Amino acid sequence: MSFFIEVLLGGLLSGVMYALVAIGFVLIYKASGVFNFAQGAMVFFAALTCVGIIDKFGVSLWVAVPATIAVMILLGIAIERIVLRPLVNQPEITLFMATIGLAFFIEGLAQLVWGSQVRKLDLPIDDIPNTYLMDNYNILVSNFDMTAAAICGVLVTVLALLFSKTKVGRALRAVADDHQAALAVGIPLQRIWAVLWGVAGLVALVAGMLWGARNGVQFALTFIALKALPVLILGGFTSVPGAIVGGLIIGASEKLAEVYLGPYVGGGIEGWFPYVLALLFLLVRPEGLFGEKIIRRI
């Protein structure tokens, strides 16, 4: 039983970090109605910028992180000003194609400025089993995973409260419902988009640092965004609580599937099981657990 709990906890802790990446997608989708294909590139850009500042200028992590936050906020505002603002009220497919081009540009810019070699990112978090859980319950859970999940949980909670209890959150919901109506009542659409892209940049930084510390800061970080797809399908593309619940479900299910089903299919199930689960879920509830159900009349 302790082994099952160990696997489940490991999956749930990973799921919290998946949820954080997914929230970056949700924020942009709620405001513009388009899937931000560039979110993975922003995760890579943020982590590489942080490590690059440390290596190039010889500063500490505590100096590099605020500097990277400023860079990501400026990047988000620049994206809104240069790319999105000229495309206001254009078809959603136009915005989607713009984010695809933006993804390749950000990936190339990051490697042009900081180089393409794999970098090591050291965070002041020990990646060792938690002694309390190990000694008292014989459960091996890494302190790094627990701390990373706690950081993601706090940030997710703050974002959820920000967009549900504040004036910015109300403006966001208005913009998400109808751009034209929001503009008609005086809501500054461009300012809301700038705020959201700035927040998405901050989310990308936290996700990039945590995943980069675990797997190394490398181009593969861009593919973390693909793991957010099953999360969004399960939770719903417009729901922050849905991203949280979807992340926990995906994180737990992929770990349990790898341990208990993997031996019967030759292993490696963790990489593709979430997509199979999401595909099956699409057949039952395509709008997601927290998405608004659409009734189509024939």
Secondary structure, 3 states (H helix, E strand, C coil): CHHHHHHHHHHHHHHHHHHHHHHHHHHHHHHHCCCCCCHHHHHHHHHHHHHHHHHHHCCCHHHHHHHHHHHHHHHHHHHHHHHHHHHCCCCHHHHHHHHHHHHHHHHHHHHHHHCCCCECCCCCCCCCECHHHHHHHCCCCEHHHHHHHHHHHHHHHHHHHHHHHCHHHHHHHHHHHCHHHHHHCCCCHHHHHHHHHHHHHHHHHHHHHHHHHHHCECHHHHHHHHHHHHHHHHHCCCCHHHHHHHHHHHHHHHHHHHHHCHHHHCCCHHHCHHHHHHHHHHHHCCCCCCCCCCCCCC
